[in-house]
Amino acid sequence: MNRYKALLISLICLAGCNESRNTTNQASPAPVAEASQSKVTLDAVRNELMKHNFGQASQLADQLTAASPSVVEAWVVAAEAKAANQNRLAALAALEQAFNHGLREVSLIEQSSYLADIRNGEEYRTLLHRFGLRTHTTQAAVGDVSIVQGGGVTEVRAGDVSVKLPD
């Protein structure tokens, strides 16, 4: 019984200590709550991408997809933010979510300069194949030769040589 009393006294003391801390720092929690409650938009994420604030864009994209998980464009912009932030796997996961939520036209992905490296990977082609989708990539039967069209650019690759031509 003495242990229970000691535990109860400790809990009461801790609650009182936390309560006194909260009253002395009342101004601090309010801005954090306001910031977390603000509505994140596609444009907010895109603006951070344009400013090259890739970490911030990635965080905003996480908030956006959490708030609007069925919005396909949210997942695409999240993929862009993750790719720009050098997180290839998270970018692919965001693209997979976009496909899961109904994305069937890959032109949004093909027009994005942030997703260029993702589009060129085998994982992306596997993902497209799994969802029965096609890309505008044409690959020749001979070695490492390919022609990739998208985003206003045609990229021709042969081995280690890559040439980008405006459409």
VENSUL-V795998 format. One line per field, one symbol per residue. ss: DSSP state (2 for helix, 1 for strand, 0 for the rest). psi: psi as a letter, one per 40 degrees, with the letter a starting at -180 (. if undefined). burial: 1 if it has 16 or more other ideal C-beta (glycine too) atoms within 10 Angstrom, else 0. A space follows every 10 residues. Layout:
ss: ???
psi: ???
burial: ???
//
This chain:
ss: 0222222222 2222222222 2222022222 2222222000 0222222222 0002222222 2222222000 0222222222 2222000222 2222222222 0000002222 0022222220 0222222222 0000000110 0000111111 0011111100 1111110
psi: dddddddddd dddddddddd ddddfddddd ddddddeihh iddddddddd efgddddddd dddddddgee hddddddddd ddddefgddd dddddddddd eehehedddd ehddedddde iddddddddd efiiiehhhi ehaghihhhi feihhhhhbe hhhhhi.
burial: 0000000000 0000000000 0000000000 0000000001 0101110110 0011011111 1111100100 1101111111 1111101001 1111111110 1010010111 0101110110 0001101100 0000101000 0000000111 1000101000 0000000
//
